[in-house]
Amino acid sequence: MFLCGRYRFALDRPLVMGIINVTPDSFSDGGRHDSAAAAISHGLRLREEGADILDIGGESTRPGARPVSGQEELDRVMPVLEGLLHCGAALSVDTMKPAVMRAALAAGADMVNDVNAFRAEGAVEAVAGGESGLCVMHMQGEPRTMQAAPHYGNVVAEVCAFLGARLAALHSAGVARERLVVDPGFGFGKTLEHNLALFKSLGDLVDMAPVLVGVSRKSMLGLLTGRDVDRRMPASVAAAVLAVQRGAAILRVHDVAETMDAINVWQALGEQQ
């Protein structure tokens, strides 16, 4: 079971998390939903398409992205959170900032998705209480510089060790295991070879905690297909199905309807094989 604020997910099927970037500079859809009204409308459409969770982000974490202030992030995220609060999907806030975490949870957010794995000062304390879901992600470096020269001795072992240590820190702070999911952080301080090794080893993470996979439209798919970002939907859907086959519990995607269709067909035609 995944305890996610107002929701209890049995994890007897893959969950789909729809992406809402309330930013001008996200790598795929930056600027498309950077007003509250546009972001809310987009979120409602993703929910209609079947999204179980909506992930609202007010600060781009693409490689080279500039940081934004906490107030700017709050100004972007909070109206969207409030506008979607009763849409029927669990609401996640994608943030590294403890102040944003606290405000979002106080306003009713069900989940916090932190690419920095709750390492910022005060982050663990901001989320330890209550029943919100928490996603712990691996990132080498920081968004501004993470793709400069990523290096690992053994990427799978190092990512597993990092995530295990962060889970232990949250457990020590009183966070129930049922609240936690892990994300290996595809594209966050990793080369294509690192990403491929992690993807093929997703099973190593499944015993640790439910695994969230976010590869939708990312550059690794561009490198594999030669497609620009706005032409990576088929590759993203294929990767989503393969992630589920390897044990992923949550898929963070831009293309909810297409991903839902693919999963439904896989479950009907291929799961028993």
JOWOZI-V962419 format. One record per residue. N is the residue number from 1. RES is the residue in three letters. PHI is phi in whole degrees, 0 to 359 (* if undefined). Layout:
BEGIN
N:RES:PHI, N:RES:PHI
END
This chain:
BEGIN
1:MET:*, 2:PHE:245, 3:LEU:274, 4:CYS:225, 5:GLY:62, 6:ARG:285, 7:TYR:242, 8:ARG:236, 9:PHE:260, 10:ALA:287, 11:LEU:61, 12:ASP:273, 13:ARG:210, 14:PRO:293, 15:LEU:266, 16:VAL:248, 17:MET:254, 18:GLY:273, 19:ILE:267, 20:ILE:236, 21:ASN:264, 22:VAL:264, 23:THR:219, 24:PRO:272, 25:ASP:224, 26:SER:292, 27:PHE:294, 28:SER:258, 29:ASP:238, 30:GLY:304, 31:GLY:90, 32:ARG:284, 33:HIS:229, 34:ASP:270, 35:SER:255, 36:ALA:299, 37:ALA:297, 38:ALA:294, 39:ALA:292, 40:ILE:296, 41:SER:300, 42:HIS:297, 43:GLY:298, 44:LEU:296, 45:ARG:293, 46:LEU:298, 47:ARG:296, 48:GLU:298, 49:GLU:282, 50:GLY:119, 51:ALA:298, 52:ASP:278, 53:ILE:227, 54:LEU:245, 55:ASP:254, 56:ILE:259, 57:GLY:236, 58:GLY:247, 59:GLU:218, 60:SER:295, 61:THR:242, 62:ARG:294, 63:PRO:304, 64:GLY:85, 65:ALA:294, 66:ARG:276, 67:PRO:292, 68:VAL:238, 69:SER:289, 70:GLY:300, 71:GLN:293, 72:GLU:297, 73:GLU:295, 74:LEU:298, 75:ASP:298, 76:ARG:281, 77:VAL:277, 78:MET:298, 79:PRO:298, 80:VAL:289, 81:LEU:303, 82:GLU:295, 83:GLY:288, 84:LEU:253, 85:LEU:302, 86:HIS:246, 87:CYS:279, 88:GLY:102, 89:ALA:253, 90:ALA:293, 91:LEU:248, 92:SER:251, 93:VAL:246, 94:ASP:267, 95:THR:208, 96:MET:255, 97:LYS:260, 98:PRO:303, 99:ALA:296, 100:VAL:290, 101:MET:302, 102:ARG:298, 103:ALA:295, 104:ALA:294, 105:LEU:294, 106:ALA:296, 107:ALA:273, 108:GLY:114, 109:ALA:300, 110:ASP:266, 111:MET:205, 112:VAL:238, 113:ASN:246, 114:ASP:245, 115:VAL:293, 116:ASN:263, 117:ALA:60, 118:PHE:59, 119:ARG:265, 120:ALA:295, 121:GLU:302, 122:GLY:91, 123:ALA:291, 124:VAL:300, 125:GLU:296, 126:ALA:293, 127:VAL:246, 128:ALA:297, 129:GLY:282, 130:GLY:80, 131:GLU:232, 132:SER:293, 133:GLY:288, 134:LEU:226, 135:CYS:254, 136:VAL:256, 137:MET:246, 138:HIS:268, 139:MET:216, 140:GLN:267, 141:GLY:84, 142:GLU:225, 143:PRO:308, 144:ARG:296, 145:THR:234, 146:MET:296, 147:GLN:262, 148:ALA:295, 149:ALA:199, 150:PRO:297, 151:HIS:215, 152:TYR:218, 153:GLY:282, 154:ASN:218, 155:VAL:297, 156:VAL:294, 157:ALA:297, 158:GLU:290, 159:VAL:293, 160:CYS:299, 161:ALA:296, 162:PHE:298, 163:LEU:296, 164:GLY:299, 165:ALA:293, 166:ARG:290, 167:LEU:299, 168:ALA:298, 169:ALA:297, 170:LEU:288, 171:HIS:301, 172:SER:296, 173:ALA:275, 174:GLY:98, 175:VAL:280, 176:ALA:292, 177:ARG:301, 178:GLU:294, 179:ARG:271, 180:LEU:249, 181:VAL:229, 182:VAL:239, 183:ASP:226, 184:PRO:292, 185:GLY:76, 186:PHE:301, 187:GLY:85, 188:PHE:259, 189:GLY:74, 190:LYS:211, 191:THR:278, 192:LEU:303, 193:GLU:298, 194:HIS:296, 195:ASN:298, 196:LEU:294, 197:ALA:298, 198:LEU:294, 199:PHE:298, 200:LYS:290, 201:SER:247, 202:LEU:304, 203:GLY:301, 204:ASP:291, 205:LEU:269, 206:VAL:299, 207:ASP:287, 208:MET:282, 209:ALA:187, 210:PRO:304, 211:VAL:253, 212:LEU:261, 213:VAL:242, 214:GLY:233, 215:VAL:240, 216:SER:307, 217:ARG:62, 218:LYS:286, 219:SER:297, 220:MET:301, 221:LEU:287, 222:GLY:296, 223:LEU:293, 224:LEU:284, 225:THR:250, 226:GLY:78, 227:ARG:267, 228:ASP:292, 229:VAL:302, 230:ASP:277, 231:ARG:236, 232:ARG:256, 233:MET:300, 234:PRO:301, 235:ALA:295, 236:SER:296, 237:VAL:293, 238:ALA:300, 239:ALA:296, 240:ALA:297, 241:VAL:295, 242:LEU:295, 243:ALA:296, 244:VAL:297, 245:GLN:299, 246:ARG:268, 247:GLY:108, 248:ALA:299, 249:ALA:263, 250:ILE:226, 251:LEU:245, 252:ARG:264, 253:VAL:222, 254:HIS:275, 255:ASP:256, 256:VAL:291, 257:ALA:301, 258:GLU:294, 259:THR:293, 260:MET:299, 261:ASP:301, 262:ALA:296, 263:ILE:294, 264:ASN:298, 265:VAL:293, 266:TRP:301, 267:GLN:295, 268:ALA:285, 269:LEU:251, 270:GLY:236, 271:GLU:299, 272:GLN:292, 273:GLN:277
END
